[in-house]
Amino acid sequence: MTDADVADLPHAAELLEAIPDPVLIVDTGRNLVAANAAATDTFGATGLGRDLAQTVRHPDVLRAADEMLSAGECPETVIELAAPVRRTFGLSVTPLRHGAAAPLLMLLFRDITVATRAEEIRADLVANVSHELRSPLSSVLGFIETLKGPARDDPAVQERFLDIMEGEAARMANLIDDLLSLSRVEINEHVPPSEPVDLEPVIASTVDTLAGAAQRKEMAIEMDVAAGLQPVAGDVDQLRQVFQNLVDNAVKYGREGSAVEISLQPLPRMRETGGVGVAVAIRDHGEGIAPEHLPRLTERFYRVDKGRSRSLGGTGLGLAIVKHIVSRHRGYLTVDSEVGAGTTFTVVLPQYAAT
């Protein structure tokens, strides 16, 4: 709070900081004169004394401020900020008058991300469920019709059809579980986790869980952990889900008798943020993935080999869940693959920094 007009207001600084949503205050020249902590968290370093555009590079925000300055009114505007994750705000611009001084403008950004995302997820959930469940439901209904008719007195056919129906029902249950899991991740994706998590025991637990599946394919799961590896900032349950999905995929798609190699290494500089991170690479020695498929791997329901994915129990949502969890952690996922030689998924997460 450095501007005299704002500082003269009784308890102005305390009032501004008491507002949980981001607030920016500008003068009639559209220069920023004050910002609360929530605004700094949302927009980064605020340029007090400089044009609003130096702090918020969003055309709708600048247009709203200009409209209020020129016309004296501006309807509430819904804006979307894309980085570091998508967030939605309802923006209201209000003049602040103090004695004879020139008016200031208060820009209040009301966070409506959860409500907006919930509605989007509801619509997506309905569309996805209706599309993905139609085929297995039709199959089950057809088997039921057969069992009630031509196969009523045929025990061998009944047993075979019941096994198929059990598999289809299990796949539908897995699909619903994954859809609900993805919805829960997406709705809170804009809120980064902040607890320290030691990745080594999380991944070791995942390896123990999948040891039986690896043994059935005569595969080994090997871990290489750098000495002195630091914790990451994270949600332990979500990170466990990330590595469960990735190691499970490596076992499913790796060749029998091969190894799944897991490497945990420090990363001095993360891309984009430039901060210190931890890189977890999971490599299989399977058939690999053709280059044209790599950009779409994390899309919902995208499958490189639909038949093989379904036969292995895949729902087409595992990598989408991984992507959104990693995004929530302000990290990123990379995929390197060579056809015939295998695939490496690398998760990069920011190192935990004690405050």
Contacts in CASP RR format, 6 or more apart in sequence:
PFRMAT RR
TARGET T0000
AUTHOR 0000-0000-0000
METHOD contacts of the structure
MODEL  1
MTDADVADLPHAAELLEAIPDPVLIVDTGRNLVAANAAATDTFGATGLGR
DLAQTVRHPDVLRAADEMLSAGECPETVIELAAPVRRTFGLSVTPLRHGA
AAPLLMLLFRDITVATRAEEIRADLVANVSHELRSPLSSVLGFIETLKGP
ARDDPAVQERFLDIMEGEAARMANLIDDLLSLSRVEINEHVPPSEPVDLE
PVIASTVDTLAGAAQRKEMAIEMDVAAGLQPVAGDVDQLRQVFQNLVDNA
VKYGREGSAVEISLQPLPRMRETGGVGVAVAIRDHGEGIAPEHLPRLTER
FYRVDKGRSRSLGGTGLGLAIVKHIVSRHRGYLTVDSEVGAGTTFTVVLP
QYAAT
1 7 0 8 1.000
1 12 0 8 1.000
1 13 0 8 1.000
1 16 0 8 1.000
1 34 0 8 1.000
2 33 0 8 1.000
2 34 0 8 1.000
2 48 0 8 1.000
3 25 0 8 1.000
3 27 0 8 1.000
3 33 0 8 1.000
3 34 0 8 1.000
3 48 0 8 1.000
3 49 0 8 1.000
3 104 0 8 1.000
5 27 0 8 1.000
5 33 0 8 1.000
5 98 0 8 1.000
5 101 0 8 1.000
5 102 0 8 1.000
5 104 0 8 1.000
6 12 0 8 1.000
6 25 0 8 1.000
6 33 0 8 1.000
6 34 0 8 1.000
6 104 0 8 1.000
7 13 0 8 1.000
8 98 0 8 1.000
9 15 0 8 1.000
9 96 0 8 1.000
9 98 0 8 1.000
12 34 0 8 1.000
16 23 0 8 1.000
16 25 0 8 1.000
16 34 0 8 1.000
16 36 0 8 1.000
17 36 0 8 1.000
17 37 0 8 1.000
19 36 0 8 1.000
19 38 0 8 1.000
19 108 0 8 1.000
20 38 0 8 1.000
21 38 0 8 1.000
21 108 0 8 1.000
21 109 0 8 1.000
21 110 0 8 1.000
21 111 0 8 1.000
22 35 0 8 1.000
22 36 0 8 1.000
22 38 0 8 1.000
22 39 0 8 1.000
22 41 0 8 1.000
22 42 0 8 1.000
22 43 0 8 1.000
22 89 0 8 1.000
22 108 0 8 1.000
22 109 0 8 1.000
22 111 0 8 1.000
23 34 0 8 1.000
23 35 0 8 1.000
23 36 0 8 1.000
23 38 0 8 1.000
23 39 0 8 1.000
23 106 0 8 1.000
23 107 0 8 1.000
23 108 0 8 1.000
23 109 0 8 1.000
24 32 0 8 1.000
24 34 0 8 1.000
24 35 0 8 1.000
24 39 0 8 1.000
24 43 0 8 1.000
24 46 0 8 1.000
24 52 0 8 1.000
24 55 0 8 1.000
24 56 0 8 1.000
24 106 0 8 1.000
24 107 0 8 1.000
24 109 0 8 1.000
25 32 0 8 1.000
25 33 0 8 1.000
25 34 0 8 1.000
25 35 0 8 1.000
25 96 0 8 1.000
25 104 0 8 1.000
25 105 0 8 1.000
25 106 0 8 1.000
25 107 0 8 1.000
26 32 0 8 1.000
26 33 0 8 1.000
26 52 0 8 1.000
26 65 0 8 1.000
26 104 0 8 1.000
26 105 0 8 1.000
26 107 0 8 1.000
27 33 0 8 1.000
27 102 0 8 1.000
27 104 0 8 1.000
27 105 0 8 1.000
28 69 0 8 1.000
28 102 0 8 1.000
28 103 0 8 1.000
28 104 0 8 1.000
28 105 0 8 1.000
29 69 0 8 1.000
30 51 0 8 1.000
30 52 0 8 1.000
30 53 0 8 1.000
30 62 0 8 1.000
30 65 0 8 1.000
30 66 0 8 1.000
30 69 0 8 1.000
31 49 0 8 1.000
31 50 0 8 1.000
31 51 0 8 1.000
31 52 0 8 1.000
32 46 0 8 1.000
32 47 0 8 1.000
32 48 0 8 1.000
32 49 0 8 1.000
32 50 0 8 1.000
32 51 0 8 1.000
32 52 0 8 1.000
32 54 0 8 1.000
32 55 0 8 1.000
33 48 0 8 1.000
33 49 0 8 1.000
33 104 0 8 1.000
34 48 0 8 1.000
35 43 0 8 1.000
35 46 0 8 1.000
35 48 0 8 1.000
35 55 0 8 1.000
39 46 0 8 1.000
39 109 0 8 1.000
40 46 0 8 1.000
42 81 0 8 1.000
42 87 0 8 1.000
42 109 0 8 1.000
43 55 0 8 1.000
43 56 0 8 1.000
44 55 0 8 1.000
46 55 0 8 1.000
47 54 0 8 1.000
47 55 0 8 1.000
52 61 0 8 1.000
52 62 0 8 1.000
52 65 0 8 1.000
52 107 0 8 1.000
53 62 0 8 1.000
56 62 0 8 1.000
58 79 0 8 1.000
58 81 0 8 1.000
60 77 0 8 1.000
60 79 0 8 1.000
60 91 0 8 1.000
61 77 0 8 1.000
61 79 0 8 1.000
61 91 0 8 1.000
61 107 0 8 1.000
64 74 0 8 1.000
64 77 0 8 1.000
64 91 0 8 1.000
64 93 0 8 1.000
64 107 0 8 1.000
65 74 0 8 1.000
65 93 0 8 1.000
65 105 0 8 1.000
65 107 0 8 1.000
67 73 0 8 1.000
67 74 0 8 1.000
67 93 0 8 1.000
68 74 0 8 1.000
68 93 0 8 1.000
68 95 0 8 1.000
68 105 0 8 1.000
69 105 0 8 1.000
72 95 0 8 1.000
74 93 0 8 1.000
76 90 0 8 1.000
76 91 0 8 1.000
76 92 0 8 1.000
77 90 0 8 1.000
77 91 0 8 1.000
78 88 0 8 1.000
78 89 0 8 1.000
78 90 0 8 1.000
78 91 0 8 1.000
78 112 0 8 1.000
79 88 0 8 1.000
79 89 0 8 1.000
79 90 0 8 1.000
79 91 0 8 1.000
79 109 0 8 1.000
80 86 0 8 1.000
80 87 0 8 1.000
80 88 0 8 1.000
80 89 0 8 1.000
81 87 0 8 1.000
81 88 0 8 1.000
81 89 0 8 1.000
84 330 0 8 1.000
85 189 0 8 1.000
85 190 0 8 1.000
85 327 0 8 1.000
85 328 0 8 1.000
85 330 0 8 1.000
86 113 0 8 1.000
86 189 0 8 1.000
86 190 0 8 1.000
87 111 0 8 1.000
87 113 0 8 1.000
87 190 0 8 1.000
88 111 0 8 1.000
88 112 0 8 1.000
88 113 0 8 1.000
88 116 0 8 1.000
88 117 0 8 1.000
89 109 0 8 1.000
89 110 0 8 1.000
89 111 0 8 1.000
89 112 0 8 1.000
89 113 0 8 1.000
90 109 0 8 1.000
90 110 0 8 1.000
90 112 0 8 1.000
91 107 0 8 1.000
91 108 0 8 1.000
91 109 0 8 1.000
91 110 0 8 1.000
92 107 0 8 1.000
92 108 0 8 1.000
92 110 0 8 1.000
93 105 0 8 1.000
93 106 0 8 1.000
93 107 0 8 1.000
93 108 0 8 1.000
94 105 0 8 1.000
94 106 0 8 1.000
94 108 0 8 1.000
95 103 0 8 1.000
95 104 0 8 1.000
95 105 0 8 1.000
95 106 0 8 1.000
96 103 0 8 1.000
96 104 0 8 1.000
96 105 0 8 1.000
96 106 0 8 1.000
97 103 0 8 1.000
98 104 0 8 1.000
113 190 0 8 1.000
114 187 0 8 1.000
114 188 0 8 1.000
117 186 0 8 1.000
117 187 0 8 1.000
117 189 0 8 1.000
117 190 0 8 1.000
118 187 0 8 1.000
121 183 0 8 1.000
121 186 0 8 1.000
121 187 0 8 1.000
125 179 0 8 1.000
125 183 0 8 1.000
128 179 0 8 1.000
128 300 0 8 1.000
128 301 0 8 1.000
129 175 0 8 1.000
129 176 0 8 1.000
129 179 0 8 1.000
132 175 0 8 1.000
132 301 0 8 1.000
132 315 0 8 1.000
133 172 0 8 1.000
133 175 0 8 1.000
136 168 0 8 1.000
136 169 0 8 1.000
136 171 0 8 1.000
136 172 0 8 1.000
137 172 0 8 1.000
139 164 0 8 1.000
139 168 0 8 1.000
140 165 0 8 1.000
140 168 0 8 1.000
140 169 0 8 1.000
143 161 0 8 1.000
143 164 0 8 1.000
143 165 0 8 1.000
144 165 0 8 1.000
146 157 0 8 1.000
146 161 0 8 1.000
147 157 0 8 1.000
147 158 0 8 1.000
147 161 0 8 1.000
147 162 0 8 1.000
151 157 0 8 1.000
151 158 0 8 1.000
151 161 0 8 1.000
171 310 0 8 1.000
171 313 0 8 1.000
171 314 0 8 1.000
171 315 0 8 1.000
174 313 0 8 1.000
174 314 0 8 1.000
174 315 0 8 1.000
175 315 0 8 1.000
175 317 0 8 1.000
178 315 0 8 1.000
178 316 0 8 1.000
178 317 0 8 1.000
178 318 0 8 1.000
178 321 0 8 1.000
179 317 0 8 1.000
181 241 0 8 1.000
181 317 0 8 1.000
181 321 0 8 1.000
182 300 0 8 1.000
182 317 0 8 1.000
182 320 0 8 1.000
182 321 0 8 1.000
182 324 0 8 1.000
185 238 0 8 1.000
185 321 0 8 1.000
185 324 0 8 1.000
185 325 0 8 1.000
185 328 0 8 1.000
186 324 0 8 1.000
188 328 0 8 1.000
189 324 0 8 1.000
189 327 0 8 1.000
189 328 0 8 1.000
190 328 0 8 1.000
191 328 0 8 1.000
192 233 0 8 1.000
192 234 0 8 1.000
192 328 0 8 1.000
192 329 0 8 1.000
192 330 0 8 1.000
193 233 0 8 1.000
193 234 0 8 1.000
193 235 0 8 1.000
193 238 0 8 1.000
193 328 0 8 1.000
193 329 0 8 1.000
194 233 0 8 1.000
194 234 0 8 1.000
195 233 0 8 1.000
195 234 0 8 1.000
195 235 0 8 1.000
195 236 0 8 1.000
195 352 0 8 1.000
196 231 0 8 1.000
196 232 0 8 1.000
196 233 0 8 1.000
196 234 0 8 1.000
196 352 0 8 1.000
196 354 0 8 1.000
197 231 0 8 1.000
197 232 0 8 1.000
197 233 0 8 1.000
197 234 0 8 1.000
197 235 0 8 1.000
197 236 0 8 1.000
197 239 0 8 1.000
197 352 0 8 1.000
198 231 0 8 1.000
199 229 0 8 1.000
199 231 0 8 1.000
199 232 0 8 1.000
199 239 0 8 1.000
199 264 0 8 1.000
199 278 0 8 1.000
199 280 0 8 1.000
199 349 0 8 1.000
200 223 0 8 1.000
200 225 0 8 1.000
200 229 0 8 1.000
200 264 0 8 1.000
202 236 0 8 1.000
202 239 0 8 1.000
202 240 0 8 1.000
202 243 0 8 1.000
203 223 0 8 1.000
203 243 0 8 1.000
203 247 0 8 1.000
203 262 0 8 1.000
203 264 0 8 1.000
203 280 0 8 1.000
204 223 0 8 1.000
205 240 0 8 1.000
206 240 0 8 1.000
206 243 0 8 1.000
206 244 0 8 1.000
206 247 0 8 1.000
207 221 0 8 1.000
207 223 0 8 1.000
207 247 0 8 1.000
207 262 0 8 1.000
209 244 0 8 1.000
210 221 0 8 1.000
210 244 0 8 1.000
210 247 0 8 1.000
210 248 0 8 1.000
210 251 0 8 1.000
211 221 0 8 1.000
213 248 0 8 1.000
213 251 0 8 1.000
213 252 0 8 1.000
214 220 0 8 1.000
214 221 0 8 1.000
214 251 0 8 1.000
214 260 0 8 1.000
217 251 0 8 1.000
217 254 0 8 1.000
217 256 0 8 1.000
217 257 0 8 1.000
218 256 0 8 1.000
218 257 0 8 1.000
219 251 0 8 1.000
219 254 0 8 1.000
219 256 0 8 1.000
219 257 0 8 1.000
219 258 0 8 1.000
219 259 0 8 1.000
219 260 0 8 1.000
220 257 0 8 1.000
220 259 0 8 1.000
220 260 0 8 1.000
221 247 0 8 1.000
221 251 0 8 1.000
221 259 0 8 1.000
221 260 0 8 1.000
221 262 0 8 1.000
222 259 0 8 1.000
222 260 0 8 1.000
222 261 0 8 1.000
222 262 0 8 1.000
223 262 0 8 1.000
223 263 0 8 1.000
223 264 0 8 1.000
224 261 0 8 1.000
224 262 0 8 1.000
224 263 0 8 1.000
224 264 0 8 1.000
225 264 0 8 1.000
226 264 0 8 1.000
226 265 0 8 1.000
226 266 0 8 1.000
229 264 0 8 1.000
229 265 0 8 1.000
229 266 0 8 1.000
229 278 0 8 1.000
230 266 0 8 1.000
230 276 0 8 1.000
230 278 0 8 1.000
230 351 0 8 1.000
230 352 0 8 1.000
231 351 0 8 1.000
231 352 0 8 1.000
232 239 0 8 1.000
232 277 0 8 1.000
232 278 0 8 1.000
232 329 0 8 1.000
232 349 0 8 1.000
232 350 0 8 1.000
232 351 0 8 1.000
232 352 0 8 1.000
233 329 0 8 1.000
233 330 0 8 1.000
233 349 0 8 1.000
233 350 0 8 1.000
233 351 0 8 1.000
233 352 0 8 1.000
233 353 0 8 1.000
234 329 0 8 1.000
234 349 0 8 1.000
234 352 0 8 1.000
235 325 0 8 1.000
235 328 0 8 1.000
235 329 0 8 1.000
238 325 0 8 1.000
238 328 0 8 1.000
238 329 0 8 1.000
239 325 0 8 1.000
239 329 0 8 1.000
239 349 0 8 1.000
241 321 0 8 1.000
241 325 0 8 1.000
242 321 0 8 1.000
242 322 0 8 1.000
242 325 0 8 1.000
242 326 0 8 1.000
242 347 0 8 1.000
243 280 0 8 1.000
243 282 0 8 1.000
243 347 0 8 1.000
245 318 0 8 1.000
245 319 0 8 1.000
245 321 0 8 1.000
245 322 0 8 1.000
246 282 0 8 1.000
246 322 0 8 1.000
246 345 0 8 1.000
246 347 0 8 1.000
247 260 0 8 1.000
247 262 0 8 1.000
247 282 0 8 1.000
249 284 0 8 1.000
249 318 0 8 1.000
249 319 0 8 1.000
249 345 0 8 1.000
250 260 0 8 1.000
250 282 0 8 1.000
250 283 0 8 1.000
250 284 0 8 1.000
250 343 0 8 1.000
250 345 0 8 1.000
251 260 0 8 1.000
251 284 0 8 1.000
252 312 0 8 1.000
253 284 0 8 1.000
253 286 0 8 1.000
253 287 0 8 1.000
253 288 0 8 1.000
253 312 0 8 1.000
253 343 0 8 1.000
254 260 0 8 1.000
254 284 0 8 1.000
254 285 0 8 1.000
254 286 0 8 1.000
254 287 0 8 1.000
254 342 0 8 1.000
255 285 0 8 1.000
255 286 0 8 1.000
255 287 0 8 1.000
258 284 0 8 1.000
258 285 0 8 1.000
258 286 0 8 1.000
259 285 0 8 1.000
260 282 0 8 1.000
260 283 0 8 1.000
260 284 0 8 1.000
261 281 0 8 1.000
261 282 0 8 1.000
261 283 0 8 1.000
262 280 0 8 1.000
262 281 0 8 1.000
262 282 0 8 1.000
262 283 0 8 1.000
263 279 0 8 1.000
263 280 0 8 1.000
263 281 0 8 1.000
263 283 0 8 1.000
264 278 0 8 1.000
264 279 0 8 1.000
264 280 0 8 1.000
265 278 0 8 1.000
265 279 0 8 1.000
265 281 0 8 1.000
266 276 0 8 1.000
266 277 0 8 1.000
266 278 0 8 1.000
266 279 0 8 1.000
266 351 0 8 1.000
267 276 0 8 1.000
267 277 0 8 1.000
267 278 0 8 1.000
267 279 0 8 1.000
267 348 0 8 1.000
268 276 0 8 1.000
268 277 0 8 1.000
269 275 0 8 1.000
269 276 0 8 1.000
270 276 0 8 1.000
270 277 0 8 1.000
270 331 0 8 1.000
270 332 0 8 1.000
270 348 0 8 1.000
270 350 0 8 1.000
271 332 0 8 1.000
271 348 0 8 1.000
272 332 0 8 1.000
273 330 0 8 1.000
273 350 0 8 1.000
275 350 0 8 1.000
275 351 0 8 1.000
276 350 0 8 1.000
276 351 0 8 1.000
277 348 0 8 1.000
277 349 0 8 1.000
277 350 0 8 1.000
277 351 0 8 1.000
278 348 0 8 1.000
278 349 0 8 1.000
278 351 0 8 1.000
279 346 0 8 1.000
279 347 0 8 1.000
279 348 0 8 1.000
280 346 0 8 1.000
280 347 0 8 1.000
280 348 0 8 1.000
280 349 0 8 1.000
281 344 0 8 1.000
281 345 0 8 1.000
281 346 0 8 1.000
282 344 0 8 1.000
282 345 0 8 1.000
282 346 0 8 1.000
282 347 0 8 1.000
283 342 0 8 1.000
283 343 0 8 1.000
283 344 0 8 1.000
284 342 0 8 1.000
284 343 0 8 1.000
284 344 0 8 1.000
285 341 0 8 1.000
285 342 0 8 1.000
286 340 0 8 1.000
286 341 0 8 1.000
286 342 0 8 1.000
286 343 0 8 1.000
287 339 0 8 1.000
287 340 0 8 1.000
287 342 0 8 1.000
288 337 0 8 1.000
288 338 0 8 1.000
288 339 0 8 1.000
288 340 0 8 1.000
288 341 0 8 1.000
288 342 0 8 1.000
288 343 0 8 1.000
289 297 0 8 1.000
289 304 0 8 1.000
289 335 0 8 1.000
289 337 0 8 1.000
289 339 0 8 1.000
289 342 0 8 1.000
289 343 0 8 1.000
290 304 0 8 1.000
290 339 0 8 1.000
291 337 0 8 1.000
293 304 0 8 1.000
294 335 0 8 1.000
294 337 0 8 1.000
296 302 0 8 1.000
297 304 0 8 1.000
297 319 0 8 1.000
297 335 0 8 1.000
298 319 0 8 1.000
298 320 0 8 1.000
298 322 0 8 1.000
298 323 0 8 1.000
298 333 0 8 1.000
299 320 0 8 1.000
300 316 0 8 1.000
300 317 0 8 1.000
300 320 0 8 1.000
301 315 0 8 1.000
301 316 0 8 1.000
301 317 0 8 1.000
302 316 0 8 1.000
303 309 0 8 1.000
303 310 0 8 1.000
303 314 0 8 1.000
303 316 0 8 1.000
309 316 0 8 1.000
322 333 0 8 1.000
322 345 0 8 1.000
322 347 0 8 1.000
323 333 0 8 1.000
326 332 0 8 1.000
326 333 0 8 1.000
326 347 0 8 1.000
326 349 0 8 1.000
329 349 0 8 1.000
329 350 0 8 1.000
330 349 0 8 1.000
330 350 0 8 1.000
331 347 0 8 1.000
331 348 0 8 1.000
331 349 0 8 1.000
331 350 0 8 1.000
332 347 0 8 1.000
332 348 0 8 1.000
333 345 0 8 1.000
333 346 0 8 1.000
333 347 0 8 1.000
333 348 0 8 1.000
334 345 0 8 1.000
334 346 0 8 1.000
334 348 0 8 1.000
335 343 0 8 1.000
335 344 0 8 1.000
335 345 0 8 1.000
335 346 0 8 1.000
336 343 0 8 1.000
336 344 0 8 1.000
336 346 0 8 1.000
337 343 0 8 1.000
337 344 0 8 1.000
END
